[in-house]
Structure formats: structure tokens, C-alpha cells
Amino acid sequence: MNKKEEKYQNNRVLMQKISEFKKNYPDYKHLSYDDIIEVMEDLGDL
């Protein structure tokens, strides 16, 4: 895990949302956390 992803480990709510997002949108699973967050913001899921 890189440093960027480490900072998200501390934010449980965000981690929960990311894992929900990966379940709901399997096509995005390969993206980094930063990219997933951007997509979530674009979709209004965040």
C-alpha cells in the first residue's frame, strides 16, 4: 500500500464508501483510491 492509500485507511467512513462503491460499480475496481473518490464525487456518491 502506498502513502496515499495509507491516509484513507484512517478514515473508516471513506473506506466503507469506497468498498460499497467497488461492489456497486465493479468496472471501477482497478482504480486507485484517489480516482475512485473523484468518480464518486462526479456521481454525487460522496
Secondary structure as the mmCIF struct_conf table of DSSP 4:
data_model
#
loop_
_struct_conf.conf_type_id
_struct_conf.id
_struct_conf.beg_label_comp_id
_struct_conf.beg_label_asym_id
_struct_conf.beg_label_seq_id
_struct_conf.end_label_comp_id
_struct_conf.end_label_asym_id
_struct_conf.end_label_seq_id
HELX_RH_AL_P HELX_RH_AL_P1 LYS A 3 GLN A 9
TURN_TY1_P TURN_TY1_P1 ASN A 10 ASN A 10
HELX_RH_AL_P HELX_RH_AL_P2 ARG A 12 ASN A 24
HELX_RH_3T_P HELX_RH_3T_P1 PRO A 26 TYR A 28
TURN_TY1_P TURN_TY1_P2 LYS A 29 HIS A 30
BEND BEND1 LEU A 31 LEU A 31
HELX_RH_AL_P HELX_RH_AL_P3 TYR A 33 LEU A 43
TURN_TY1_P TURN_TY1_P3 GLY A 44 GLY A 44
#
